[in-house]
């Protein structure tokens, strides 16, 4: 699934991911390929991404909005 991370000024990351773990305001959660459509508010924490090659990427965030639909994931940072 495609995962894009953006702030209002620019694209920060664009990666093909197998797994994304996120710090939701109501608790941590993960998404994988073919996840049901979802829109979630995120709190300060760490986003963990496993890419298509199995490599782990970590991203510290201050909060944001995450959405997924049709294997397209977007994270808008605050």
C-alpha positions in Angstrom: 0.0 0.0 0.0 1.2 3.5 -0.7 1.9 5.7 2.3 2.4 9.5 2.0 3.4 11.8 4.9 2.9 15.5 4.3 2.8 18.8 6.2 1.1 21.9 4.8 4.3 22.9 3.0 5.7 19.7 1.5 5.7 16.0 1.1 8.0 14.4 3.7 7.8 10.7 2.8 6.3 8.6 0.1 6.9 4.8 0.5 5.4 1.5 -0.3 4.5 -0.1 3.1 3.4 -3.5 4.3 2.5 -2.3 7.9 2.0 1.0 9.5 1.6 1.4 13.3 0.3 4.8 14.5 -0.3 6.6 17.9 -4.1 7.2 17.7 -5.7 9.6 20.2 -7.8 6.6 21.4 -4.9 4.2 21.4 -2.3 2.8 19.1 -3.4 0.9 16.0 -2.0 -0.6 12.8 -3.0 -0.9 9.2 -2.0 -3.4 6.6 -2.9 -3.9 2.9 -6.6 -3.9 2.1 -7.6 -2.2 5.4 -11.1 -0.9 5.6 -11.4 2.9 5.0 -10.5 4.8 8.1 -9.9 8.4 9.3 -8.2 8.9 12.6 -6.8 11.7 14.8 -3.2 11.1 16.0 -1.4 12.2 19.1 2.3 12.8 19.8 4.3 9.6 19.4 6.1 7.4 16.9 4.9 6.1 13.6 6.4 2.7 12.7 6.5 1.7 9.0 7.6 -1.7 7.7 8.3 -1.2 4.0 7.8 -3.8 1.2 11.4 -5.0 1.7 10.8 -5.6 5.4 12.9 -2.6 6.6 11.6 -0.6 9.6 11.3 3.2 9.5 10.5 5.3 12.5 9.0 8.8 12.4 8.4 10.9 15.5 5.3 13.1 15.2 3.6 15.8 17.2 0.1 14.8 16.0 -1.9 14.7 12.8 -4.7 13.2 10.8 -4.4 9.8 9.2 -6.6 8.4 6.4 -6.6 5.1 4.5 -8.8 4.0 1.6 -8.2 1.7 -1.4 -4.6 0.9 -0.2 -3.7 4.7 -0.2 -2.6 6.0 3.2 -2.1 9.6 4.0 -0.7 11.3 7.1 -1.1 15.0 7.4 1.1 16.4 10.2 0.0 19.3 12.3 
